[in-house]
Amino acid sequence: MTHNHDSKLFDGMVIFTQVVDCGSFSGAAIATGHSNSYISKTLNKLETRVGVRLLNRTTRSISLTPEGQVYYEQCQQLVFDAHDAVSLLKQSHIEPKCVLKVSCPTSFAQSHLQEVVSAFMHQYPQVNLELDLNDRHVDLVQDGFDLVIRATEQLAESSLVCRKIYSCKGYTVASPVYLKRFGVPTTVAQLSEHQCICYSNLKQANKWSYNHNNGTHSQVAVKAKLLCNSASMELAMVLAGHGICRLPEFVMEEALQQQQLVILLNDYIPPTIDVYAIYPSRKHLSPKVRCFIDLLVEKMPKVAL
């Protein structure tokens, strides 16, 4: 079904969003290179066409009406999309620039991120990287990150966009020295009798859960000989023979290959640890973020995602 006004559907929309963003007619006039009177006439025409007042105007300020607020949010998205459409045409010519702020768990950065960061710095010299290597759960928006890399068994539901970049298993491990001294636990319940090294960034650091191959589920409260917020430190202490620990495979690949660790409880299904790149919105993804994610995907080991 067509409407007579369809040809004017977008008229005034860009000016309207500019006025709201600038907070004044004069600010919008400067930003768009038009006169104050042009801005004012365009807004009046728009309000007449949509049939509602969008802005409350006083001599000193402007503010959105409730209807204006609803309309503004939609207009802003449409204007973004229009810019996005143009930038996609030019994508091959866009050189990523400015600062890219990335947060990543320390141990994953050490094991998998160095090649990505090095390649990114070679390919995009206009971008300055800020890397925050931290095992705590950062807030992407509040802490001002462009991109967060997160390793987890279960990703919390959120409005953010998540792209899986890597996947591995989590294992319960100990060193041969520790096992020789304290014995090998063969059931989950026996873990309570052992020295354990626990990861303090988890809500219940000393509650370890397991799914058995036969379909049953077990949980045990373990004694934390060491409670620590760094997976790298946990690994060092396990290797030094101080206890039993649960770690993602990516933290201990080298130690496993060199048989410095023994994987325990083989009757239980090892949990899958997924690593995600998380960013605020798939739309309007800046070239610097898009290029970094592309490199992440390219450089990660090809595992079943």
C-alpha positions in Angstrom: 0.0 0.0 0.0 1.4 3.4 -0.9 0.9 6.7 0.7 1.0 10.2 -0.9 3.5 11.3 1.7 6.0 8.5 1.2 8.3 10.7 -0.9 8.6 13.1 2.1 8.9 10.3 4.7 12.5 11.2 5.6 12.3 15.0 5.2 13.5 16.8 8.2 14.6 13.7 10.1 18.4 14.4 10.0 17.8 18.1 11.0 15.5 16.9 13.9 18.1 14.5 15.3 20.8 17.1 14.9 18.7 19.6 16.9 18.1 17.1 19.7 21.8 16.1 19.7 23.0 19.7 19.8 20.4 20.8 22.3 19.6 23.9 20.3 18.5 25.3 16.9 21.7 27.4 16.7 23.9 24.4 17.5 22.2 22.4 14.8 22.5 25.3 12.3 26.3 25.4 12.9 26.6 21.6 12.7 24.7 21.3 9.4 25.8 24.6 7.8 22.2 25.9 7.6 20.6 29.1 8.9 18.6 29.2 12.2 15.5 30.1 10.2 15.9 27.1 7.9 16.2 24.8 10.9 13.1 26.3 12.5 11.1 26.0 9.2 12.2 22.4 8.7 11.1 21.4 12.2 7.7 23.2 11.8 7.1 21.3 8.5 8.1 18.0 10.1 5.7 18.5 13.0 2.9 19.5 10.7 3.5 16.4 8.6 3.6 13.9 11.5 0.7 15.7 13.2 2.3 16.0 16.7 4.5 18.4 18.6 8.0 16.9 18.8 9.8 19.6 20.7 8.9 22.0 23.6 10.5 25.3 22.7 11.2 28.1 25.2 13.4 31.1 24.6 16.3 29.4 26.4 16.0 25.7 25.7 14.3 22.9 23.8 13.1 19.6 25.2 11.5 16.5 23.6 7.8 15.9 24.1 6.9 12.3 25.0 6.0 11.7 21.4 9.2 13.4 20.3 11.2 11.1 22.5 9.7 8.0 20.8 10.1 9.5 17.3 13.7 10.6 18.1 14.8 7.1 19.1 13.5 5.7 15.8 14.9 8.6 13.8 18.3 8.2 15.4 18.4 4.5 14.4 17.4 5.3 10.8 20.0 8.0 10.5 22.7 5.6 11.9 21.6 3.0 9.4 21.8 5.4 6.6 25.4 6.4 7.6 26.1 2.6 8.0 24.9 2.0 4.4 27.3 4.6 3.1 30.2 3.4 5.2 29.6 -0.2 3.9 30.1 1.1 0.4 33.4 2.6 1.4 34.4 -0.2 3.8 37.4 -1.2 1.8 38.6 2.4 1.9 38.0 3.0 5.7 41.3 3.0 7.6 40.7 2.1 11.2 42.0 4.8 13.5 41.9 6.3 17.1 42.1 4.1 20.2 40.8 0.6 20.5 40.1 -0.4 24.2 40.0 -4.2 24.7 39.6 -6.3 27.9 40.8 -9.9 28.0 41.4 -12.5 30.7 45.1 -12.5 31.5 45.7 -16.2 30.9 43.8 -16.3 27.6 45.8 -13.2 26.4 49.1 -14.9 27.2 48.2 -18.1 25.5 46.2 -16.8 22.4 46.2 -13.1 22.0 49.8 -12.1 21.4 49.7 -13.0 17.7 46.4 -11.2 17.1 47.6 -8.0 18.8 50.9 -8.1 16.9 49.2 -8.6 13.5 46.7 -5.9 14.3 49.4 -3.4 15.2 51.2 -4.2 11.9 48.1 -3.9 9.8 46.5 -0.9 11.4 49.2 1.6 12.4 46.6 4.4 12.8 45.0 2.6 15.8 46.5 2.8 19.3 45.6 -0.3 21.4 44.7 -0.2 25.1 44.7 -3.7 26.4 43.3 -4.4 29.9 44.4 -7.9 30.9 42.2 -8.7 33.8 40.4 -11.9 35.1 37.6 -9.9 36.8 34.2 -9.5 35.1 34.4 -6.0 33.5 31.4 -4.0 32.5 31.9 -3.3 28.7 29.8 -0.1 28.6 30.5 1.4 32.0 34.2 0.7 31.8 34.3 2.2 28.3 35.6 -0.9 26.4 35.1 -1.3 22.6 35.4 -5.0 23.0 35.6 -7.5 25.8 36.9 -11.1 25.5 35.2 -13.4 28.0 35.8 -17.1 28.8 32.8 -18.8 30.5 30.8 -22.0 30.8 27.6 -20.0 30.5 27.2 -16.6 29.1 24.8 -14.3 30.9 21.9 -13.1 28.8 22.4 -9.6 27.7 21.7 -7.0 25.0 25.3 -7.1 23.9 26.4 -9.0 20.8 28.5 -12.1 21.4 30.6 -13.9 18.9 32.2 -17.2 19.9 35.9 -17.2 18.9 37.2 -20.3 20.7 36.1 -23.3 22.6 37.9 -25.8 24.9 37.3 -28.2 27.8 37.8 -27.5 31.5 39.7 -30.2 33.5 40.3 -31.1 37.1 44.1 -31.5 37.4 47.0 -32.1 39.8 50.7 -32.7 39.5 52.2 -36.2 39.8 54.1 -35.0 42.9 50.9 -34.0 44.7 49.1 -37.2 43.7 52.0 -39.4 44.9 51.9 -37.6 48.3 48.1 -37.4 48.8 46.6 -40.1 46.6 44.3 -39.9 43.5 40.7 -38.9 44.1 38.4 -41.2 42.0 35.0 -39.7 43.0 33.8 -36.1 43.4 33.1 -36.7 47.1 36.8 -37.5 47.7 37.8 -34.0 46.6 36.6 -32.7 50.0 39.5 -34.5 51.6 42.1 -32.8 49.4 43.9 -29.5 49.2 42.2 -27.5 46.4 43.2 -24.3 44.5 40.1 -22.2 43.8 39.3 -19.4 41.4 37.9 -16.4 43.4 36.2 -14.7 40.4 33.5 -17.4 40.5 30.5 -16.7 42.8 30.9 -20.0 44.5 34.6 -20.6 44.3 34.7 -23.7 46.6 31.6 -25.4 45.3 32.6 -27.7 42.4 29.9 -29.3 40.2 30.3 -32.4 38.0 28.1 -34.3 35.5 28.8 -38.0 35.5 28.9 -40.0 32.2 25.9 -42.0 33.6 23.7 -38.9 33.7 24.0 -38.1 37.5 25.1 -34.8 38.9 27.4 -34.2 41.9 28.5 -31.2 43.8 31.2 -31.0 46.5 32.4 -28.3 48.9 36.1 -28.3 48.7 38.7 -26.8 51.1 40.5 -23.9 49.4 44.1 -24.2 50.3 44.6 -21.2 48.0 41.9 -18.8 46.8 43.1 -16.7 43.9 41.8 -14.5 41.1 44.5 -15.4 38.5 44.3 -18.6 36.5 48.0 -18.2 35.7 48.9 -18.2 39.4 46.6 -21.2 40.0 48.5 -23.1 37.3 51.8 -22.3 38.8 50.7 -23.5 42.2 49.3 -26.8 40.8 52.5 -27.4 39.0 54.4 -26.8 42.2 52.4 -29.6 43.8 50.2 -27.5 46.2 46.8 -29.0 45.3 44.1 -29.9 42.9 42.6 -27.3 40.6 40.0 -26.8 37.9 41.3 -24.9 34.8 40.4 -24.3 31.2 42.5 -26.2 28.7 43.9 -23.0 27.2 45.6 -22.1 30.5 47.5 -25.4 30.7 48.0 -26.7 27.1 51.7 -26.7 27.4 51.7 -28.3 30.8 49.4 -31.1 29.6 51.5 -31.7 26.5 54.6 -32.1 28.6 52.7 -34.4 31.0 53.4 -32.1 34.0 49.7 -32.5 35.0 47.4 -35.4 35.4 43.7 -35.1 34.4 41.5 -36.5 37.2 37.9 -37.8 37.3 37.7 -39.2 33.8 34.3 -40.7 34.5 32.9 -37.2 34.6 32.0 -35.0 31.5 34.5 -32.1 31.3 32.6 -28.8 31.0 33.0 -26.8 27.8 34.5 -23.3 28.2 33.6 -21.0 25.4 35.5 -17.8 24.7 33.4 -14.9 23.3 34.2 -11.5 21.7 31.5 -9.2 23.2 30.7 -5.7 21.8 27.7 -3.3 22.1 25.9 -3.6 18.8 26.3 -5.4 15.5 25.0 -2.3 13.8 27.4 0.6 13.5 30.4 -1.6 14.3 33.4 0.7 13.9 36.1 -0.4 11.5 38.6 -0.7 14.3 36.4 -3.2 16.2 35.3 -5.1 13.0 39.0 -5.5 11.9 40.1 -6.7 15.4 37.3 -9.3 15.5 38.1 -10.5 12.0 41.7 -11.0 13.1 40.6 -12.8 16.2 38.5 -15.3 14.2 41.3 -15.7 11.6 44.1 -16.4 14.2 42.3 -18.6 16.7 43.0 -22.3 16.5 40.4 -23.9 14.3 38.4 -25.8 16.9 34.7 -26.8 16.7 32.9 -23.6 17.6 
